[in-house]
Amino acid sequence: MDALTLSVLQALVVGLGAPLLVGTLRTLKARLVGRRGPSPWQPFLDLRKLLGKTPVVSETTSWIFRATPYVLVGAMLVAALAAPVLTSRPPLAFAGIILLMSLFLLGTFFLALAGLDAGSAFGGMGSSREVAVAALAEPTVILAVFALALRANTTNLGGIVERVSAEPLLAVNPAHLLAFAAFFIVMLAETGRLPVDNPATHLELTMIHEAMVLEYSGRHLALVEWASAMKLLLFLTLLANLFFPWGVPADVEPPAMLLGLLALAGKLVLLAVALAALETAIAKLRLFRVPELLSGSFALAVLSVSAVFVLR
């Protein structure tokens, strides 16, 4: 299979799987609290409805506000080509975690600018909070993956997947589990999940992500929500395939990739159940407690890196 076909397949899996993942999370959370909840396919219906509506744009905004939804979607689709989704050898695997985090940070940067560009008080508040969270979270992601790279002797994401697959005992190494815990906490912050942010709330004083997108409507809002869902899927995919890479094929032939897709779906279901149970059991943290949580995740990542040299 050539690189172009693989790129299209990975983009399709991420683009179409992201709304389904969000819908599944909402359904699971509703069932856990005793409600019937929406269908897992509801995000697709919401996106179709929003895409058919004309966006309302304030006259005070600049080109940044209009361009941000397209930048977000483009950044996430390119990130899908660098993450080990269907195979350990995606088209842009050589770029490593640096490219992925640069693309995530690019989206965060433009979204924060768009929140400020609208000129609303809530947008500016959400932007300042989002940038503060990103500044604390991004170093932890790099450090957690660096801990994996030290054990695999490569910064190539595909190489890390193949090394851990070849040596299953690495997955139960204490340092490996510390890196997983650090990455999981940062995933909650980067994707706006509880306890850092509540994706289901519209209470102004507690919003972070929702405050920045408050001025969006129509197809612009559809693109922003779609990009947010893809970011969640990519982070969960990194958790599943970097830390527990069983079932991720190195071969790019169709049968192997189909097995890889099934393995990824199974791991995403387990992570979605764990995430839904966690969000049902805990409440949102106060804003000044979020830096403490992220500092703890950074400490776990530092311990993971240190353990590479101590436990040799």
N, C-alpha and C positions, 0 to 999 in steps of 0.2 A: 504494500500500500504506500503510495507516495505521500509526501509531506502535505500537499494541498488537500488531499482527501481526508487525511488525519486531522488537519486543522479544522476543516468544515465539520467533521463528526464531533470533535471536542467542543466546538462552539455551540453546536446544536444540543449536545447533552447538557451543557451548562445553561444555555439560554432557555431551554424547555423544562429542564429539571428544577430550576430555581423557583418558579411559581408553585410547582407541585410540592416542593419541600416546605415552602412557607404555608401552603394550605394544609399540609399534613400536620405541621406543628400546631396550627390553630385548632384543628380538629382534635388532636391529642390533648391539648390543654383544656378544651371544653369537656371532653369525656372524663378527664381526671377530676374535674370539679362537679360532675354530675349533670352536665348539660349535653344536649345533642350536638350543638355546634354546627358550623358551616361545613359544606362538602370540601374535600381536599382540592377540588377543581375550581373552587370559588375565585382564587386569584386570577385565573385565566379569564373568567367572565368580567371581573373588575377591570383588568387591563384592556379587554376588548371595548368595554363601555367608555373608558377614559380616552382610548385612542380615537374614538369617534367624535370626541368633543373638541371644540376650538378653545385653545388656552386663552385665558385673560391675563394680560401682561400690563403691569403698572407703567405709566409713562415716565416714571423716574428711574427705571432700570436701564442698564446699558447692555451691550452685546454679551457680557459675561453671563447674565441671567438666562438669556436665550440659548447660549452655547453649552451651558453646564450639563443639561440632561444628555446631550449627545456625547460630550466628553466622558461622562460617567459610564454610559453604555459601551462606548468604544474601549475605554480602559479595562472594563471587566471582560470584554470579549477577547482582548489581547492577553489578559492575564490567564484566560482559559487555555491559551496555547502554551503557556509556560508551566502550568501545574500538571502533575501526574494524575490525570483524570482516568483515561481509559488504558493507558500504558505507562510504563516507567520511562519511556523515551518520547515525550511530547515534542512538538516542533521547536519550541524555545526553551527546552530544559537546560541547555548550556548556560543560560543567563542566570540561573539560580534564584535564590530567594531575594536577591537585591532588585531584580527586575519586578518581581511580584509586589514587593513592598513599595517600590517606586510608583507602580501603577495604582495601588491602593491609596498612597499618599497624594497622588495627583488628583484622584477623585475627591478625597477629603478637602484638599486645597481649593478646588473649584467650587465645591458645595459650600464651603465656609464663605468664599467670596460672594456667591450668589445670595446667601443669607444676609450678608451685609449690604449687597447691592440694592435690595428691595427697600432699604431704609426703614424697616419696621423694628420696633424695640425687641420683639420676640426673636426675629431673625438674627439680630446682632448678639443677643444673649445665647442663642443656640450655637452660633458660630464660635464664640469665645470658648464655650464649654467643649465643643467638639475638638478644637485645636489643642486645648489643654489635655484632653484625654488622649489624643493622638500622640502628643509629645511624650507622654508617659508610656504609651503602649508600644509604639514602634520599636524602641530599643529592645524591649523584651522579646519581641518576635524574632528579631535578628539574632539575639543571643541564644534563644532556645534552639533555633535551627543550626546555629554555629556549633552548639553542643552535639547535635546529631552529625554534623559534618566532620567534627574531630574524630568521632568513632568510626565513621565510614571512610575517612581519609580522602574526602572529596566534597566540593561545594556544589556539585551537580545534583539537582534534586532527584533525577533518575538514578544516579549512582547511589544515593542514600537509600532509596527504596530497594534497589537490588541487593545492597549489602545487608540490610536488616532482614530481607527475605531469605538470604543465604544463611544467616546466623540468627535463628529465631530467639536464642537466649538474650540477644541484645534488647529485645522488646520488653523483657522483664527485669532488665538491669535497673537498679534504683535511680541512677542518674538519668536514664531514659524516661522513667516515670516522672521524675521531677520536671524534665523538659516538657512532657505532655501536660502536666498540671499547669505550668506557667503559660503554655500556649493556649490551653483551654480558657483560662481566666482572661487572657488578652483577646481571645475570640469574642467573648461576651462583650467586652468594651468596644472593639472595633466594629461589631455588627449591631450595636445598640440594643443588646438584650439585657434582661434582668440579671443581676441586681444593679447594673450600671445605668441602664435606660429602660424604659418600658415602651415597646413598640405599639402597644394598644392604647396608650393614653393620649389625651389632648389637653391635659391640664398644663397651663402655660408655665407655671413655676417649676415643673419637673421635666419639661421636654428638653431634649438635646437634638436628636436627629429630626424629630417632627417639627421643631421650631424653625429649622433651616428650610424646610420644604413647605412651610405654611402658605407661602405666596404662590406656589405652583398649582396649576390646574390643567385639565384636559390632557392632551397627549404629552405635554411636558411632565406632568405628574406621573403618568404611566411609565415614562422612561426612567424617571428617578426611582420609582418603586421597583421596577424591573432590575435596575442596576443594584439596588440594595439587596434584593433577593439573590442575585448572582454572587454578590460578595459573601453573603452568608453561606451559600453552597460551596464556594471556593475554600473558605476557611474550614468548613467541616470536611471537605475533601482532603485538605492538607493534614488535618488531624487524623483522618482515617488511613490515608495512604502513606504518609511519612512515618507515623509512629507504629502502625499495625498494617504493614504492606502486603499481607497475605492475599493472594488472588490477583495481584497487580501484574499483568504479563509484561515481559520485555519484548515479546514478539508483537508485530503490528499487523498480523494476519487477522482476517475477520473472525474466525472461530475463537481465537485467543482473546480478542478485544471484546467479544460478546460475553465471555466468561468474566473478563475484567469489569464489564458494566454491571453484571449481576452481583459480583462480589462488592463493588462500590455501593450498589443499591442496598444490599444487606447491611453494610457498615453504617450507611447514612440513616437507615431506619433505627438502628440501635442508638446512634448518637442523637437522633431526633427524639426518641423516647426518653433518653437521659436528660436532654435539654428541657423537654416539656415538664418532666417530673421536677426538675430543679426550679424552673420558673413558677411552678404551682406551689412549691413548698416555701419559697423565700419571698421577701418583699424588697422593694427598691431601696437601695442605700441612700442616705442623705448625701448631698453633693460633696460635702467636705470629707466624706468617708471614702469616696472613690479613689483619690490619690493613695490612701493607705492600702486599699486592695491591690492597686496596680504596683505599688512599691513591693508588696508581698510577692506578686508574680515575678517581678524583676529579681528579687532575692532567690526565688526558686530557680530561675534561669542561671543565675550566677553559681548557685550550688551545683547545678547540673554540669556546668562547664568545669568547675573545680574538681568534681568527682571523676572526670575523665583522667586527670593526672593522679588523683589520690588512690583510685581503685584499680589502677593498672597492675 
